Amino acid sequence: MKDRLGADVLTGLVGQAEADAVADVPALPARLYREFAETGRREGYEDAQRARRSMLYRLVLAEWLTGEGRFVAAIESVIWARLEETNWAWPAHARELDRFDRPTLDLAAAMTALDLAEIDYLVGDQLSANLRDRVRVEVERRVVGPFLNRNDHWWLHTTPQKQVNNWTAVCVAGAVGAALYLETDMGRLAEIVTRGLHSLADYLETFDREGGSSEGPDYWTYGFGNYAVLAHLLHERTGGAIDLLDGDFIRDIAQFPLRTMLTEGVWVSFSDSDHNPSFHPGLLSLLAKHLDLPGLLGLGMQNDFGVEVFNQFVWPLRQFAWPLAKAEPATLGLQDWYDEMGWMISRLDPNDPNSLRLAAKGGHNDEMHNQNDVGSFMVVAGGKVVLTDPGRGRYSKAYFGPDRYQNIFASSLGHSVPVVNGEAQAEGRAHAAKVLEHGHDVAEDRLVLEMAAAYPAEADLSQLQRTVALKRDVPGGAVRLEDRYAFKSAEGEFQSVLVTSLSARAEGDAVLVGEAGAGARIGFDAGALEVAFDVRKAQEKQYQPAVDLTRIVFTPRRRSREGRVVLDISPLT
């Protein structure tokens, strides 16, 4: 293993661990925990807790790989600090400090349980008996016991009120995974595993029949990544008798990042996902080997041995154990289609990373990590996102509260979809698109949606038919966007909106976005349409720098009962 890592990686890790061994453990005072309740900001507590985790991960990995005992005392100090935390759950999930007899079992608590179980497995023989006993007591009290004995966790099962999502995979992997390491009663372990399998069955039902997830590629690596970790642990623990990675459907899910890749380094960014996600090398190595999917090794991910990028130990451990092998770039197809979600992904020339790419969606406005984005699409030219679906905003109390759809990232105002009689799209499953047509031939890939239902009654729509097509019969390719609309009771105002994070300017009958070679020309009928630019500066994102968004608004010069807006989008040369 050390030979595969290389001397520089090991030397760098040991050097960091030596610094950690003499550093103070970051403090987590109660005032930091209460900050979320008081201000809505998550970063204060989460960043300090992340610093503790990263310190512990480096120390454990260095001790595991060197085996010299140099870091044992420091490891014990950080583990004791973690055991003494009143909450393992994040403030955004627990909202207040836990009662001792009622711990909150959330993503962070579950991940902590599996962290400690795997650390105990790796270096437990060097730790004090008192500490190891306390690890088992706290994992049982905070995670495994509440998982087995309580039914008040919303993520356990899908109900008429709430569909499960990535939480289910992460929380089940943490609780069941920790039990696989630490539980000695085989009868009780069987109960824990069985309970987990029932929850995971509900989790798998969140995927499109082709293996797609409306949460997007970012949450695929988190949710399905933890599913894969637990699958591997169960496979090993049962000698292959239980294989949760078996079957064509699982293979389809595993290929989601291949099918949603638009071009090198760019993925579909629908929902709370960004166009440049990072897929964990250890996860790609596991799936590529277990499922014989070598294409996953060619997604362009790089080995990153700086553990700060991870928020759970399973990934740096597997990064060091299974470093990503060099591979040829993944082979992409001309198009991909997810029928139930209504996602169309089209590539003009998959072998030319700079060629035109299009992703468009139907769907509904009550999806996992929902954004009101029925009919949204994105265009990539010259390897750059020209027209964007902006992904996720900064995670805060408001972003996951009643005011979510006031946020530009979650509102339809932040997406390339119409505004009708001043109305944005409404949230809820009934506010949805109907796929009227999807097809592809030598001339074009096209998606036709009826999406009037995505808007509230105040929009007064009787019809809103959107056609978005990648034209293959045009040199260099083009995207044609056509919206046909009709109002129920009177003449109305219709605005077709395109969103970009690049510069945009009007020149005659065109809007030019970005620069030549990595931009777009948007042709329109200047006699029939007015164009305006609504610039939203420094919009805060999660895990990404703030971004300037420009809404390019095309408005018919004459109000009417029915009409048609056509925009032709071609690479800027």
N, C-alpha and C positions, 0 to 999 in steps of 0.2 A: 504493500500500500504506500509506504513512504517513497518508494522509487517512482510510483505513478504521480505522487504529489510534487516531487522535486524538492531539492534542498532549500531553494529560496522561499517556497511556501511554508515549509516547516520552520525555517529560521524566523520568518516574519511572524508566524503565530506564536512561537515561543517568546519572542521579544515583547509582543503585546501582553502575553500572559505574565511575564515578569513584571511589567509595569502595573498590571491589575493586582498582582499579589501584594503590592505595598500601598495600593490606593485605598481610600475610604469607600465603603459601600454607599452608593447614592441614597440619600434620605427620601423617605416617602411619608411626610407628615400628613396629618388629617386635613390640614388646610388645603393641601394640594388636591386631596380627594374631593373636597367640597367645592372646589373651583368650578367644576362642571355645572353643579346645581345652581351656583351663583351667577356665572357668566355665560354658560353654554359652551365654553371652550374645553377641548379634550386634551390638548397637547401637554399641559403642565405635568399632570400625573403620568400620562402614558409615556412621555419622553423619559421621565426619571425611571419608570419601571422598565422601559426598554434598555436603558443603560445598565440596570442591574442584570437583566437577562443576558445582554451581550458580554458583560464581564464574566458571568458564570459560564457561558458557552465557550469562551476562549480558554478559560482556566481548565475546564473539563477536557476539551479537545487536546490541549497541550499535554495534560497529564496522561491521557489515554494513548497519545502517540509517542510520548517519551518514556513513560512508566518509571520515572525516577523518584516520585514522591515529593518533588519540589513544590507542587501546587496544592497539595492536599489541605493544608491549613487554611489557605485562602478559599478553596472550594467550600470547606465547611462553614466559613464565616458568611459567605453569600447565601448558602442554602439555609442557614439559621435565620438570616434576615428575611428570606422569602417565606419561611414557615411562620415567622412572627407577624407577617402582614395581616391586618384585620380582614382585608378583602383580597382574594385573587381576582375577582371580577373587576372589570373596568368601571369607572364612575358612570359612563354613559349608559351602562346596562343595569347596574345595581342602584344608581341614583343616590344612595346613602350608605353609610357604613353598616355592615352586616351585624345582625345578632349572632352570637356564637352558635346557637342551635338552629339557625336558619340561613346557611350560606347561599349566596347566589351562584348558580351554576350557569355560567355563560361561556363564550368563546375563550376568554383569557384564562378562566379557572380551569377549563378542560385542557387547554394547551399546557398550562403549568403542571397539571397532574402527569401528563405524558412526558413532559420535560424531565421531571424528577424521577419518574420510573426508568427512563432510558439512561439518565445519569447514574442512578443506582446500579443499573445493569453493567455499565461500563467501568465505573471506578468504585463501586460500593464496597468491595473487599478492603479498600484502603480507608474507608470512612469509619468513624466511631459507631459502635453498636447503638448508643443512645440516639445519635442523629438518624441512623437508618430506621430505628423504631419510630421516631417522630415523623419521618417522611411518610411511613405507612399509615400512621394515625391521621395525619392531616389530609393525605390523598383520599382516604376512606371518608373522613368527616365532610370534606368540602366537595368531593366530586363523585366517587364511586357509590357511596351510600345514597346521596341525593338522586343520582341517576337511577339506581335500582328501586328505590323505595318511594319516590315522589312522582306524582303525575301532573304537577303544576307547571312544568316546563313547556312553553308554547311550541318549541321546536321538536318535541317528541313525535308528533303526528300531525298530518294535515287534517284540518277540520273545515266545516263550512265557512267559518269566520277567517281562517288563516291558513295559507299554504306554507309548507316548510320551505327552506332554502339552504344556502351554504351552511348556516348555523348547525343544521342537523348533522351533516357530515363531520364538521369540526368537533362538535360537542360529543358525538358518539365515538369518534376516533380517540378523543382524549380520555373519556371515561373507560371505554372498553379496552383501549390500548394499554392504559395504566394497569387495569385489572389483569390483562394477559401477562404482564410482568410480575405483579405483586400478589395476586390472589392465590392462596394455597388450598382453598376449599374447592374441589373440582365441581361439586354440585352447584355451589353458588356461582362459580365462574360460568357454568353453562347457562344459568339464569341471566347473567349479565350479558353474555354474548347473544342469547336469543332475543332479549329486549332490544339490543342494538340492531340486530338484523331486521326486526320489524320496522324500526325507525328508518333504516337505510332503504328499505323497500319504498317508503313514501318519498324519500329524497330522490331516488331514481325516477320516480314518476314526474318529477319537475322537468325532465329533459324532453325535448322534441323527439318524435319517433326516429328522426335521423341522428339523434345524439346531440342536438344543440341545446344551449341553455340561454334563456332570456336574460340572465345575469351578466352575460358577456364573458370574454376571455379572461379578464382579471379575476373574476370570481370562480371561474373554472379551476384556475391553478390553486385557489384557496380551498374551495369546497371539494371538488373532485380530487384534488391533491391529497387532502386528508383521508378521503375515502380510499385512495390507493395505498396510503401508508397503513391504514388498518387492514386492508386486504392482504398486504404483504405480511403483516404480523400474524394474522389468522392463518395464512397459508403455512408459515413457518411453524407456528405453535401446534397446528393439527397435522403436520406432516403432509400437507397438500390435500387433506380431506375437505377443507373448506376453501374454495377459490372464488372470491368475489370479483375477480377480474376475468372470469370465464364468460364467453358468449359474444355473439356478433354485436349486440347492443352496446356492451361495454367497450368493444373495439371502436364503435362509432363515436361514443362519448370521448374516448381517448384521443381521437383525431380532430376534435373541435378546434384546437389552435392551428392545425394545418388547413382546415377548411375556412377559417375566418381570417386567415392571413391575406392581406391585400397585395402587399409587396414587401420587399426586405425591410424589416423593422416596423411595419405598419399593419395594425390589425383593426378589425371592426370595433368601433367604440360606442356601441349602443349601451344604454342603461348606465349604471355607475361603473363603467369600465373606461379605460383610456386607450388611445391608439397605439401606445408604446408599452404594453405590459411586459413584465419579466416573468418567465417561466422557470421554476427552480430546476437547476441542472440535475439534482438528485431524483426529482420526479420524472424528468424526461428519460434519464438513464433507466429507471425502474420500469417504466411503461414500454420503452423501446425494447428492452430485453424480454420482459415477461410476455408481451403481446406481439413480439416480432414486428415492431413498427419503427424501422430505422429512420423514417422520415422525420420523426420527432427530434432526432439528434441534429437535424439541419435547419432548425428554426432561427439560427443566428444567435442563440444564447451563448454566453461565455462563462467559464468557471470564474466565480468570484469568491475568494476565500476570506473576504472581510465579513465577519458574521453580523455586522450591524444592519445588513439589509434584511435579515430574517427576524421574525417575531416569535418563532418557536424552534426548539432544538432539533426537531426531526429533520429540518432542511440543512443547516450547517453540518450536522452529523452525516447525512447522506451525501452532501457535497464532498466532504473529505473522504468518505468511504467509496463513493461511486463517482469520481470526477467525470465530467462530460467528455466523451471521446470526440476527436475530430471527425467531421462528416461532411459530405457534399451538401450543398444547399438543398432544402426540401423542394420536391417537385410539386408544383401547383397546377390545378386544372383551369380550364377556361371559365368555368362557373361552378358555383355551389348553391344549393337551394335547401332551405329548411321549411318544410311545408306548414307545419303547425304554427310556427312562429311567424311565417311570412317573410323570411329573410332571403334576399337575393344578393349574391356576391358574384361579380363579373370582372374578368381580367381580359383586356384586349389581347395581350400576348404574354402568357405566363412566363415565357423565357426572357422577356425584356423587362427588367425591374422598373424601368422608367416609363413604361407604357401606361395608358389610361386604365384606371380601376374604378369600380362603382360598387357601393353597398347600399341597399335600400331595405326598408322594413315596413311590414304592416303591423300586426299585433294588436294589443289593446293597452289601456292605461291603468291596469292593475297588475303589472308584471312584477317579478322579483326585482328589488331595488328599482322600483318603477320610476320612470320619467314619462311625462306626457309627450310622447314622441311618435304617435301614429303617423306613418308616411315619411318619417325622417330618412335622410340619405346622406352619404358622404362621397366625395370625389377625390381621387388621388391622381396627380399628374407629376411626372418627373421625380417620382419617389417621395413626393411631399403631399401632405393633406391640404388640399386647396379649399374644398368646401367641407366643413367639419360637422360631426356630431360631437359636441364638446366634452362628453364624458361626465365625470363626477365633480361636484363642487366640494368645498371644504366641509368635512363632517363636523357637525355641531348639533346642539340640541334643536335648533330651528330646522336644520336640514332633515332631521328625522321626526319632526313634529308637525303640528297642524299647518305651519307656514311653509312646508316643503315646496309647494308649487308657486311660491312667490320668488323662489330662487331661480336665477336665469338658467342654471344647468338642468334643473328638474322641470321647469316650465316649458311648454311648447314654444314660448317666445325665444328660447335659446336654441331652437332646432330649425332646420330648413323645411318648415311647413307653413301653410297659410295662416293668416289672421283674418277672421271673417266678422264684419260688422263690429270690429274692435274686440272680438272675443278670441281668447286663446282656447286651446283644448281643455276639456274637463277630465278629472281623474275618475277612475272606476272601470270595472270590467266591461260594462255596457258601452263605454266610449271606445269603440274598436273599429278596425278596418275589416272589410270583406274582400278577399282576393277574388277578383273577377277573372283574371287571366295571369298566367305565368308561362313563359316559353322562351326558347332560344333557337336560333337558326343561323345561317351564314350571314344574314343581314344585321341581326340585332338580338340582344337579350332584353326582355321587357317584363315589367311587372305593372299590372293594372289593378288599382285599388278603388273601392268605394268607401270613402272615409267621412261622409257627412256626420255619421253617428259619433265621431270623436269629439264633436263640438256641442256646447250646451244649446238649449232651446233658443236662447237669445240670439244666436248666430243666424236663425231663421233659414237654415239650409234645407233644401229638399234633395240636393245632389251635390256631391263633390267627388268627382272621378279624377284620380291622379294616375297618370302614366309616366313612368320613368324608364328610360331605355338606354342601354349602351349600344351605340351604332357602330357596327363592325364594318359596314360598307362605305365608310368615310375614311379617307387617308388620315392616319394619325388617330382615328377614333373620335367620337363625340358622345355626349350625353344629352338626350332631349328630355326636357321636363314639360309635361302638359297637364294643366289643371282645367277641367270643365266644371263649372259651378252653376247652380240655379237656386234662387231664393223662393221661399214658400209664399210670402204675402206681399212683398214690395221690392222695389229696387234696393240694392244694398251695396256695401263697400267690400271689396275683396282685395286682399294683399297677398302676393306671393313673396315669400321671404327666403333668402339664402344666407347662411351663416358662415363666416370665415374668421380665422385668427390671423390672416395675412392682410397686407395693405390692399385697399380697393379704391378704384377711381373710375369715373364715367368718361367715356370718350365717344361722343356721337350715339350711335345705336348699339353700343357695347359697354359692358363693365369689365375692366381688366383687374384681375385678382392675382397678387403675387408678382413674380418676375418671369421673364422668358425662360423656358426650360423647366420651370417648376411653378407654374401658375395656370390660369384659365382665362379664356375670353368668353364672356356670357353675352350672347347676342339676343337682342329683344327688339320689338317693334316700338321705336321711340315715338311714333305718331300716336300710338294707342296707349302707351304706358309711361308713367312718370317713375323716376327712380330716386330714392333717397337713401341716406346712410345713417344708421343709428349705431353709434360707437359706444360700447360699454367697456370702460377702461379697468384694468387690474382686477379681474374677477378671480376670487380666491378658489384654489383647487386643493384637493387632498393629495398629499405625497408628490405634488408637482408645483412648479412655479405658477404664480398668478398669470393670467392670460388676458389679452385685449381681444374682445369679440366685436366683430362688425356685422350688424344685421343689414343686409342689402334688401331694400323693400321696393317691390315693383307694384304699382297701383294703377289700375285702369283709369284713364282720364275721364271716362264717363261712367256713372253709376248705371246699372241695368238690372233686369230681373234674372238674366242669365248671361254667361260669358265664357271666355276661354283665354287663358294666359299660357303662352309658349315661350320657353327659354332654351336656347341652344348653347351648350357648354362644351368648349373644345380646348385642347391644350394650347397654352400661350407660347408662341414660337418667336 
